[in-house]
Amino acid sequence: MDRNTLPFRRNCEGYFITKDKKILAQDTGKGYLVFPGGGIDKGEHADSAVVRETLEETGAMIQLPVKDLEIIQFVWDKNWARSEKQKRRYKKYKGEEMHFFSGTIIEFKKNEEQHEDYWEGEKLMPITKAIKIIEKEKPFPENMKIYREAQLKFLNQINNT
């Protein structure tokens, strides 16, 4: 099978902050962070997807409109897929088309139906801590370099405004 003929998976990721400059991010404890986001459904706008995914995963209500930051594409290498879910995606897609957004958290709602990807535990951290965690990964693996550099760029932009 020629992987180059596969489509990119449309995905979104949000960088959402509180009024006191804490960012919505989850420390995996494995040396990297997770930001809210996920797959964009067929026919769904990327900005709607990131707001939906953020609410499902974290319970955070985001002020509209969200700010469109950038779209990047990156190809997964053969070592990308670790989980069974990722291995299934690897067969269908050659990589990610990632839509990045930023915005402000209005409030957290108690999420009655816990989505499968719902974050437990601490959901907010200082932006400077998030930057340090990502910078510790340097030099970035080649297959994640574009993505990690984009994350750092956005976090630094948000931190400096």
KAPEGI-V145373 format. One record per pair of residues at least 24 apart in sequence whose ideal C-beta (glycine too) atoms are under 10 Angstrom apart, sorted by the first residue. I is the first residue (numbers start at 0). J is the second residue. D is the distance in whole Angstrom. If there is no record, write none. Layout:
I | J | D
I | J | D
This chain:
0 | 90 | 8
1 | 93 | 9
2 | 74 | 8
2 | 75 | 9
2 | 77 | 9
2 | 89 | 9
2 | 90 | 10
2 | 92 | 9
2 | 93 | 5
2 | 94 | 9
3 | 74 | 9
3 | 93 | 7
4 | 93 | 8
5 | 74 | 10
5 | 75 | 10
5 | 89 | 9
5 | 90 | 8
5 | 91 | 7
5 | 92 | 6
5 | 93 | 4
5 | 94 | 8
6 | 91 | 8
6 | 92 | 6
6 | 93 | 7
6 | 94 | 9
6 | 96 | 9
7 | 72 | 6
7 | 73 | 9
7 | 74 | 8
7 | 75 | 10
7 | 92 | 6
7 | 93 | 6
7 | 94 | 5
7 | 95 | 6
7 | 96 | 4
7 | 97 | 9
8 | 38 | 7
8 | 39 | 9
8 | 75 | 9
8 | 88 | 6
8 | 89 | 10
8 | 91 | 7
8 | 92 | 4
8 | 93 | 9
8 | 94 | 7
8 | 95 | 6
8 | 96 | 7
8 | 97 | 9
9 | 38 | 7
9 | 39 | 4
9 | 40 | 9
9 | 41 | 9
9 | 43 | 9
9 | 45 | 7
9 | 48 | 8
9 | 70 | 10
9 | 92 | 9
9 | 95 | 8
9 | 96 | 5
9 | 97 | 9
9 | 98 | 7
10 | 36 | 7
10 | 37 | 7
10 | 38 | 6
10 | 39 | 6
10 | 45 | 9
10 | 48 | 9
10 | 49 | 10
10 | 52 | 9
10 | 88 | 10
10 | 92 | 9
10 | 94 | 10
10 | 95 | 5
10 | 96 | 7
10 | 97 | 5
10 | 98 | 7
10 | 99 | 10
11 | 35 | 9
11 | 36 | 5
11 | 37 | 7
11 | 38 | 8
11 | 39 | 6
11 | 43 | 9
11 | 44 | 10
11 | 45 | 5
11 | 46 | 8
11 | 47 | 9
11 | 48 | 5
11 | 49 | 4
11 | 50 | 9
11 | 51 | 9
11 | 52 | 7
11 | 53 | 9
11 | 65 | 10
11 | 70 | 10
11 | 96 | 10
11 | 97 | 7
11 | 98 | 4
11 | 99 | 8
11 | 100 | 7
12 | 36 | 4
12 | 37 | 8
12 | 49 | 7
12 | 52 | 9
12 | 53 | 10
12 | 68 | 9
12 | 95 | 9
12 | 97 | 6
12 | 98 | 7
12 | 99 | 6
12 | 100 | 7
12 | 101 | 10
12 | 146 | 9
12 | 149 | 9
12 | 150 | 8
12 | 153 | 9
13 | 37 | 10
13 | 46 | 9
13 | 48 | 10
13 | 49 | 5
13 | 50 | 8
13 | 52 | 8
13 | 53 | 5
13 | 56 | 10
13 | 57 | 10
13 | 59 | 9
13 | 61 | 7
13 | 65 | 7
13 | 66 | 10
13 | 68 | 9
13 | 98 | 9
13 | 99 | 8
13 | 100 | 5
13 | 101 | 7
13 | 102 | 7
13 | 104 | 10
13 | 153 | 10
14 | 49 | 10
14 | 65 | 10
14 | 66 | 9
14 | 68 | 7
14 | 99 | 7
14 | 100 | 7
14 | 101 | 4
14 | 102 | 8
14 | 126 | 9
14 | 129 | 9
14 | 150 | 8
14 | 153 | 5
14 | 154 | 7
14 | 156 | 9
14 | 157 | 6
15 | 49 | 9
15 | 50 | 9
15 | 53 | 6
15 | 57 | 9
15 | 59 | 6
15 | 60 | 10
15 | 61 | 6
15 | 62 | 9
15 | 65 | 8
15 | 100 | 8
15 | 101 | 7
15 | 102 | 5
15 | 103 | 7
15 | 104 | 5
15 | 105 | 10
15 | 123 | 10
15 | 157 | 9
16 | 101 | 8
16 | 102 | 8
16 | 103 | 6
16 | 104 | 7
16 | 123 | 9
16 | 126 | 7
16 | 157 | 6
16 | 158 | 9
16 | 160 | 10
17 | 59 | 9
17 | 103 | 8
17 | 104 | 5
17 | 105 | 10
17 | 106 | 10
17 | 107 | 10
17 | 123 | 6
18 | 103 | 7
18 | 104 | 8
18 | 105 | 10
19 | 123 | 9
19 | 125 | 9
20 | 125 | 7
20 | 126 | 6
20 | 127 | 9
20 | 157 | 8
20 | 158 | 8
20 | 160 | 10
21 | 104 | 9
21 | 122 | 9
21 | 123 | 4
21 | 124 | 6
21 | 125 | 6
21 | 126 | 7
21 | 128 | 9
21 | 129 | 9
22 | 101 | 9
22 | 104 | 9
22 | 122 | 10
22 | 123 | 7
22 | 124 | 6
22 | 125 | 8
22 | 126 | 5
22 | 127 | 10
22 | 128 | 9
22 | 129 | 5
22 | 130 | 9
22 | 153 | 10
22 | 154 | 7
22 | 157 | 7
22 | 158 | 9
23 | 53 | 7
23 | 56 | 9
23 | 57 | 6
23 | 59 | 6
23 | 61 | 9
23 | 102 | 10
23 | 104 | 6
23 | 107 | 10
23 | 118 | 9
23 | 122 | 6
23 | 123 | 6
23 | 124 | 9
23 | 129 | 10
24 | 57 | 10
24 | 118 | 10
24 | 121 | 9
24 | 122 | 8
24 | 123 | 8
24 | 124 | 6
24 | 125 | 10
24 | 126 | 9
24 | 128 | 9
24 | 129 | 5
24 | 132 | 8
24 | 133 | 10
24 | 150 | 10
24 | 154 | 9
25 | 56 | 9
25 | 57 | 8
25 | 118 | 5
25 | 119 | 9
25 | 120 | 8
25 | 121 | 8
25 | 122 | 6
25 | 123 | 10
25 | 124 | 9
26 | 120 | 9
26 | 121 | 8
26 | 124 | 7
26 | 128 | 8
26 | 129 | 9
26 | 132 | 6
27 | 132 | 9
30 | 132 | 7
30 | 133 | 9
30 | 135 | 7
30 | 136 | 6
31 | 132 | 7
31 | 133 | 7
31 | 135 | 9
31 | 136 | 6
31 | 143 | 9
31 | 147 | 8
31 | 150 | 10
32 | 124 | 8
32 | 128 | 9
32 | 129 | 6
32 | 130 | 10
32 | 132 | 5
32 | 133 | 6
32 | 136 | 10
32 | 150 | 8
32 | 154 | 9
33 | 116 | 9
33 | 118 | 8
34 | 99 | 9
34 | 100 | 10
34 | 129 | 9
34 | 150 | 8
34 | 153 | 9
34 | 154 | 9
35 | 59 | 7
35 | 61 | 9
35 | 100 | 10
35 | 116 | 9
35 | 118 | 8
35 | 122 | 9
36 | 97 | 8
36 | 98 | 8
36 | 99 | 9
36 | 100 | 8
36 | 116 | 10
37 | 114 | 10
37 | 116 | 7
38 | 88 | 9
38 | 95 | 10
39 | 96 | 9
39 | 97 | 10
39 | 98 | 7
44 | 98 | 9
45 | 70 | 8
45 | 96 | 9
45 | 97 | 9
45 | 98 | 4
45 | 99 | 9
45 | 100 | 8
46 | 98 | 8
46 | 100 | 6
46 | 102 | 9
48 | 98 | 8
48 | 100 | 9
49 | 98 | 7
49 | 99 | 9
49 | 100 | 5
49 | 101 | 10
49 | 102 | 9
50 | 100 | 8
50 | 102 | 8
52 | 114 | 9
52 | 116 | 8
53 | 100 | 9
53 | 102 | 9
53 | 104 | 9
54 | 107 | 10
54 | 108 | 7
54 | 110 | 8
54 | 114 | 9
55 | 110 | 8
55 | 112 | 9
55 | 113 | 9
55 | 114 | 4
55 | 115 | 9
55 | 116 | 7
55 | 117 | 7
55 | 118 | 10
56 | 110 | 9
56 | 114 | 6
56 | 115 | 9
56 | 116 | 5
56 | 117 | 6
56 | 118 | 6
56 | 122 | 9
57 | 104 | 9
57 | 107 | 7
57 | 108 | 10
57 | 110 | 8
57 | 114 | 9
57 | 116 | 10
57 | 117 | 8
57 | 118 | 5
57 | 122 | 5
57 | 123 | 9
58 | 106 | 9
58 | 107 | 5
58 | 108 | 5
58 | 109 | 7
58 | 110 | 4
58 | 111 | 10
58 | 113 | 10
58 | 114 | 10
58 | 117 | 8
58 | 118 | 8
58 | 122 | 8
59 | 102 | 10
59 | 103 | 10
59 | 104 | 5
59 | 105 | 8
59 | 106 | 8
59 | 107 | 6
59 | 108 | 8
59 | 110 | 10
59 | 118 | 10
59 | 122 | 7
59 | 123 | 9
60 | 104 | 7
60 | 105 | 4
60 | 106 | 5
60 | 107 | 7
60 | 108 | 6
61 | 100 | 9
61 | 101 | 10
61 | 102 | 5
61 | 103 | 7
61 | 104 | 6
61 | 105 | 7
61 | 106 | 10
62 | 102 | 6
62 | 103 | 4
62 | 104 | 8
62 | 105 | 5
62 | 106 | 10
63 | 102 | 8
63 | 103 | 10
63 | 105 | 9
64 | 100 | 9
64 | 102 | 8
65 | 100 | 4
65 | 101 | 7
65 | 102 | 4
65 | 103 | 9
66 | 99 | 9
66 | 100 | 6
66 | 101 | 5
66 | 102 | 6
66 | 103 | 9
66 | 157 | 10
67 | 98 | 8
67 | 99 | 8
67 | 100 | 6
67 | 101 | 9
68 | 98 | 8
68 | 99 | 4
68 | 100 | 6
68 | 101 | 6
68 | 149 | 8
68 | 152 | 9
68 | 153 | 6
68 | 156 | 8
68 | 157 | 9
69 | 97 | 9
69 | 98 | 8
69 | 99 | 5
69 | 100 | 9
69 | 149 | 7
69 | 152 | 8
69 | 153 | 8
70 | 96 | 7
70 | 97 | 7
70 | 98 | 5
70 | 99 | 7
70 | 149 | 10
71 | 95 | 8
71 | 96 | 8
71 | 97 | 5
71 | 98 | 9
71 | 99 | 8
71 | 145 | 6
71 | 146 | 7
71 | 148 | 9
71 | 149 | 5
72 | 96 | 5
72 | 97 | 7
72 | 145 | 8
73 | 97 | 7
73 | 142 | 7
73 | 143 | 8
73 | 144 | 8
73 | 145 | 5
73 | 146 | 6
73 | 149 | 9
74 | 142 | 8
74 | 145 | 9
75 | 142 | 6
75 | 143 | 10
76 | 140 | 8
76 | 141 | 7
76 | 142 | 4
76 | 143 | 9
77 | 142 | 9
78 | 140 | 8
78 | 142 | 7
79 | 140 | 9
79 | 142 | 6
79 | 143 | 8
84 | 115 | 10
94 | 142 | 9
94 | 145 | 10
94 | 146 | 10
95 | 145 | 9
95 | 146 | 7
97 | 145 | 9
97 | 146 | 7
97 | 149 | 8
97 | 150 | 10
99 | 146 | 10
99 | 149 | 7
99 | 150 | 8
99 | 152 | 9
99 | 153 | 6
100 | 153 | 9
101 | 153 | 7
101 | 154 | 10
101 | 156 | 8
101 | 157 | 6
101 | 160 | 9
125 | 158 | 9
126 | 154 | 6
126 | 155 | 9
126 | 157 | 6
126 | 158 | 4
126 | 159 | 10
127 | 154 | 9
127 | 155 | 10
127 | 158 | 7
129 | 154 | 6
129 | 157 | 9
129 | 158 | 9
130 | 154 | 5
130 | 155 | 7
130 | 157 | 10
130 | 158 | 7
